[in-house]
Amino acid sequence: MTQIMLEFGSNSLRPVRGAIELALADVAYTIEVLRTENTSGLEYRPVDANLDDVCAELIGGALSSIRFRSDGADVAWALLYGPTFARDRPRPWTGVVELRHSRYQLLFEQLVGRGDLDFVVVSLEETLDLTPGSMTASSFPWDDWRLIRAALPSGPGLRREWVIRPGPARVAK
């Protein structure tokens, strides 16, 4: 089965959380957390808490990441990373969704259409190695073999003006 990854981000939590909630709409999921002190082992632990509570811990710095495990037919899992997840590579708030199928187009269009994200990327098998310096249309790795499609703002502060391009990766429909 083809692994399709959607990655998106913003300088604030709200748009990324909203994008994950959109991707997980009508899907049952369990929440697992990665405590800030345990990031080297990537040991996510299940918690009996709601999304508001774990997001508050993420904002406060007690958590580095939240994983949403799904048994749904469309989404395998979603991740929500705080800006301090990789201290050596600081990034904005970032979300990742792994789809169980190759029909990513609708969700991609919905995420771009929200207008509150700073980037939306669809890739094959794994996410791209994005850095803050690669988040502009002129510096983005458009030729990365994993890239299926990406949307980035056309300039600083112009979130609603997108540059949308395909990448070299192709998936069967």
Backbone torsions as a table, in degrees:
resi	resn	phi	psi	omega
1	MET	NA	139.9	179.3
2	THR	-74.5	132.4	175.9
3	GLN	-94.5	119.3	177.2
4	ILE	-111.6	126.8	-179.3
5	MET	-113.3	130.8	171.4
6	LEU	-109.5	125.9	178.8
7	GLU	-123.3	139.4	-176.9
8	PHE	-151.7	158.4	-178.1
9	GLY	-158.4	168.2	-179.9
10	SER	-158.1	163.4	176.0
11	ASN	-80.7	-0.5	174.6
12	SER	-134.5	157.2	-176.6
13	LEU	-68.1	-41.4	-170.9
14	ARG	-50.7	-49.6	-179.3
15	PRO	-64.7	-36.3	-179.3
16	VAL	-70.6	-43.3	175.7
17	ARG	-59.9	-44.4	179.2
18	GLY	-61.9	-37.7	178.4
19	ALA	-66.6	-39.6	177.5
20	ILE	-67.3	-41.3	177.6
21	GLU	-62.5	-37.3	176.0
22	LEU	-63.5	-45.9	-179.5
23	ALA	-64.6	-32.3	-177.1
24	LEU	-98.3	7.7	-179.7
25	ALA	-56.1	135.0	178.1
26	ASP	64.6	21.0	178.6
27	VAL	-122.4	130.9	174.5
28	ALA	-77.4	141.1	179.8
29	TYR	-148.5	159.6	172.4
30	THR	-110.5	151.2	-178.6
31	ILE	-104.5	131.8	173.5
32	GLU	-126.4	147.1	-176.6
33	VAL	-124.7	152.8	173.8
34	LEU	-115.0	111.1	179.9
35	ARG	-70.8	147.4	-176.3
36	THR	-57.0	-37.4	-178.7
37	GLU	-74.4	-9.9	-177.5
38	ASN	-111.6	21.2	-174.7
39	THR	-68.8	-25.6	-178.0
40	SER	-67.0	-33.1	-179.9
41	GLY	-93.8	-7.8	-178.4
42	LEU	49.6	45.0	-179.9
43	GLU	-94.0	95.6	176.4
44	TYR	-77.8	138.3	-179.4
45	ARG	-119.2	134.8	176.5
46	PRO	-64.8	144.3	176.9
47	VAL	-132.5	152.6	174.9
48	ASP	-103.8	75.7	-177.6
49	ALA	-144.5	162.4	179.0
50	ASN	-93.4	171.9	-175.6
51	LEU	-62.9	-39.3	178.5
52	ASP	-59.0	-43.9	-177.9
53	ASP	-65.8	-45.8	-178.1
54	VAL	-71.0	-32.3	175.7
55	CYS	-66.1	-37.1	176.5
56	ALA	-62.5	-39.9	177.1
57	GLU	-68.0	-35.7	177.6
58	LEU	-65.4	-45.1	177.9
59	ILE	-62.3	-40.5	-178.6
60	GLY	-73.3	-12.2	177.8
61	GLY	95.0	-3.5	178.3
62	ALA	-70.7	-27.8	178.6
63	LEU	-114.9	149.8	174.0
64	SER	-102.7	-26.2	-175.1
65	SER	-159.5	154.5	174.9
66	ILE	-125.6	133.6	176.1
67	ARG	-114.6	135.9	178.0
68	PHE	-112.1	110.7	178.6
69	ARG	-93.1	133.5	-176.1
70	SER	-123.5	147.7	170.9
71	ASP	-103.8	9.5	-176.6
72	GLY	-69.9	161.9	-178.8
73	ALA	-74.4	-25.1	-174.2
74	ASP	-97.6	-41.2	-173.9
75	VAL	-115.3	126.9	176.6
76	ALA	-79.5	-47.9	179.0
77	TRP	-163.6	167.2	173.8
78	ALA	-137.9	148.9	177.1
79	LEU	-125.3	143.3	174.7
80	LEU	-124.5	115.4	-178.7
81	TYR	-104.3	134.7	171.0
82	GLY	-80.4	165.4	-177.7
83	PRO	-63.1	-19.6	-178.7
84	THR	-97.0	10.4	-176.9
85	PHE	-56.4	-50.3	178.1
86	ALA	-113.4	95.4	-175.0
87	ARG	-59.8	-29.2	180.0
88	ASP	-77.7	-17.8	178.4
89	ARG	-134.0	74.9	-178.9
90	PRO	-59.5	137.3	-178.7
91	ARG	-137.6	168.5	175.1
92	PRO	-71.6	177.6	171.7
93	TRP	-57.1	131.7	-173.5
94	THR	-134.1	140.9	173.9
95	GLY	-122.4	147.9	177.0
96	VAL	-135.7	135.1	177.0
97	VAL	-126.4	129.2	173.6
98	GLU	-100.4	121.5	178.3
99	LEU	-90.2	149.4	178.3
100	ARG	-92.0	8.5	-178.5
101	HIS	-149.0	177.4	-177.5
102	SER	-101.0	11.5	-179.6
103	ARG	-91.4	73.7	-176.4
104	TYR	-90.8	-16.1	-167.8
105	GLN	-56.7	-46.8	-177.4
106	LEU	-62.0	-47.5	-179.7
107	LEU	-64.6	-40.0	176.2
108	PHE	-57.1	-49.3	-179.3
109	GLU	-63.4	-38.3	178.4
110	GLN	-64.9	-42.2	-179.5
111	LEU	-66.7	-43.9	177.8
112	VAL	-64.0	-41.1	-177.9
113	GLY	-66.6	-20.2	178.7
114	ARG	-61.4	-36.1	177.9
115	GLY	76.8	3.6	-178.2
116	ASP	-113.6	4.2	177.2
117	LEU	-97.9	157.0	179.8
118	ASP	-94.0	-20.8	175.6
119	PHE	-161.7	152.4	174.7
120	VAL	-139.8	124.6	-175.6
121	VAL	-130.9	135.5	173.5
122	VAL	-113.4	128.7	-178.9
123	SER	-137.9	165.6	-176.9
124	LEU	-100.0	128.0	173.0
125	GLU	73.4	-41.3	179.8
126	GLU	-154.3	165.2	179.4
127	THR	-74.6	161.2	177.0
128	LEU	-77.2	162.1	178.5
129	ASP	-90.4	72.4	-175.6
130	LEU	-83.1	145.5	175.5
131	THR	-129.5	164.7	177.3
132	PRO	-55.4	-31.2	179.9
133	GLY	-74.6	-12.0	-179.2
134	SER	-106.1	17.0	-174.1
135	MET	-98.6	20.9	174.0
136	THR	-117.0	158.0	-178.7
137	ALA	-59.6	-32.3	-178.0
138	SER	-80.8	-22.4	-178.3
139	SER	-109.4	-0.9	-176.4
140	PHE	-69.1	144.3	-179.8
141	PRO	-79.0	70.4	-176.2
142	TRP	-62.4	-20.4	-177.4
143	ASP	-99.9	8.8	177.9
144	ASP	-61.7	131.0	-174.6
145	TRP	-59.6	-23.0	-178.3
146	ARG	-84.5	-17.5	-173.1
147	LEU	-70.9	125.6	173.9
148	ILE	-97.3	-47.7	-177.8
149	ARG	-164.7	148.3	179.1
150	ALA	-146.6	153.4	174.9
151	ALA	-131.6	125.9	177.2
152	LEU	-133.3	154.1	177.9
153	PRO	-64.1	146.6	-177.8
154	SER	-74.0	-15.9	178.4
155	GLY	-168.4	174.6	-179.2
156	PRO	-58.3	129.9	176.1
157	GLY	72.0	6.7	-177.8
158	LEU	-105.9	57.8	-175.0
159	ARG	-58.9	-31.6	-176.5
160	ARG	-83.4	-10.9	175.5
161	GLU	-100.2	100.0	-173.9
162	TRP	-98.6	146.4	164.3
163	VAL	-102.7	115.8	-178.5
164	ILE	-119.1	123.8	-178.9
165	ARG	-138.2	150.5	172.0
166	PRO	-81.8	160.1	174.3
167	GLY	-109.9	-175.2	-177.8
168	PRO	-74.7	-21.1	-178.2
169	ALA	-73.9	142.4	178.7
170	ARG	-127.9	146.2	176.2
171	VAL	-125.8	148.0	177.0
172	ALA	-72.0	141.9	-179.6
173	LYS	-95.2	NA	NA
